[in-house]
Amino acid sequence: MRGFTTTIVHADRLNAIEHGSLHKPIHANVAYGYADARDLAAVFQGRQRGYSYGRQINPTVEALEHKISEMEAGVASVCFATGMGAIGTLLFSLLKAGDHFVSSSFLFGNTNSLFNSFAAHGVDVTFVDATDAREVGNAITPRTRLVFVETIANPRTQVTDLAAIGRLCREHGLVYVVDNTMTSPYLFRPVDVDASLVVNSLTKYIGGHGNVLGGALTEVGNFDWSAFPNIDPTYRSGDARLWGLTQVKKKGLRDFGAAMSPESAHHVAIGAETLALRLERQCANSMALATLLAEREEVRKVYYPGLTDHPEYDRAKALFRHPGALLSFELDSSIDVFEFLNRLQVIVKSSNLGDNRTLAIPVAHTIYYEMGAQRRASMGIDDSLIRISVGIEDIDDLVADLEMALEGSRSR
Ligand SMILES: *Cc1c(COP(=O)(O)O)cnc(C)c1O
């Protein structure tokens, strides 16, 4: 078994590319021609490996899917146009009206919005505090089919009770979906806590440069889909570990159409080569900035799982290679959030996360604005909360930038 980066960097080459090319070429292509019509029929009927139509399969996208599977130690992956495309297609393909699922309430805002939309179409969701597996257990009903969690929550960095929820799902025969975006397969592999399916927004750390959107779903091979009631008879053949993902790919991608473009797959694949290098630097920078902020009197509270006073410090240490590259903090009430942010010269005022550049955003006034004050309060989102997605800049420049903005705020 080769190391993480060696595996990714050599993945294309080992699959024999034409002309000895070291990168999988961009196959800007939709349909595939066959010399023998019988082969065309066999491919469509799933009896023969081959390419049918670009909405479900493309060689460049397939090369990336292979790499994601290697990173996650999974058995197969499917890529999508965006992370939301991956999550939406997953629920659409595997759940039916009348089904119920349990979700962490500390959730990426758009995923939260998506789950509420599904509720309006007859798939019920219960949101619970997933830092405690007992809360998940209490929400399970006879109609429950699936549990959905993230690894580290954005923006308050709560760490999910990942291993205990894995045991619970196994006991109850539930599909366990782990959104690994915040940690990425370099910091954590959900296969180790008995996950069934892994979600990654490739837009974030795996792509890493803020220049392309993408999403992926990986089957890690822990779940027996023959016991899952919503698999269509068409997909109940072959290796039962793959039935769920096959239905997502064959039916979900066909019906929903959230396909990744070959150009996007190329960009993500280039980004993925340096995932480990970038995250090493980003996590080291994060730890330094969290430590600095925790010592400042202008800062009321810092949320970062690498700080010993974080409620899930021990869990993060046990599960993750490093405690991530996202932190948030509350400013003292005497400081104007916008004036503080406007003093920053290196750190960019922007949404998104997982970029090479350090990005800061006032959470309550932007990404969580639509939610309203009451829901924000219930999620512990203070009006002064600032989220920082830490980049790869030289740490001295980031420290100087933050110190300068804090000093300036104090003199007011
Ligand atoms: C960004 C994000 C998504 C959605 O990904 P997109 O590629 O932006 O659609 C899903 N889950 C988490 C945890 C995210 O941070």
The ligand as an SDF file (V2000), in Angstrom:
LIG
                    3D

 15 15  0  0  0  0  0  0  0  0999 V2000
  -19.6220   23.3920    0.4230 C   0  0  0  0  0  0  0  0  0  0  0  0
  -20.1850   22.2140    1.0830 C   0  0  0  0  0  0  0  0  0  0  0  0
  -21.1360   21.4120    0.4510 C   0  0  0  0  0  0  0  0  0  0  0  0
  -21.6830   21.7500   -0.9170 C   0  0  0  0  0  0  0  0  0  0  0  0
  -20.7080   21.7300   -1.9010 O   0  0  0  0  0  0  0  0  0  0  0  0
  -20.8140   22.5910   -3.2620 P   0  0  0  0  0  0  0  0  0  0  0  0
  -19.7330   22.0120   -4.0890 O   0  0  0  0  0  0  0  0  0  0  0  0
  -20.6140   24.0350   -2.9030 O   0  0  0  0  0  0  0  0  0  0  0  0
  -22.1750   22.3570   -3.8200 O   0  0  0  0  0  0  0  0  0  0  0  0
  -21.6090   20.2960    1.1150 C   0  0  0  0  0  0  0  0  0  0  0  0
  -21.1800   19.9840    2.3540 N   0  0  0  0  0  0  0  0  0  0  0  0
  -20.2660   20.7350    3.0120 C   0  0  0  0  0  0  0  0  0  0  0  0
  -19.8370   20.3330    4.3700 C   0  0  0  0  0  0  0  0  0  0  0  0
  -19.7410   21.8730    2.4080 C   0  0  0  0  0  0  0  0  0  0  0  0
  -18.8440   22.6200    3.0620 O   0  0  0  0  0  0  0  0  0  0  0  0
  1  2  1  0
  2  3  1  0
  2 14  2  0
  3  4  1  0
  3 10  2  0
  4  5  1  0
  5  6  1  0
  6  7  2  0
  6  8  1  0
  6  9  1  0
 10 11  1  0
 11 12  2  0
 12 13  1  0
 12 14  1  0
 14 15  1  0
M  END
$$$$
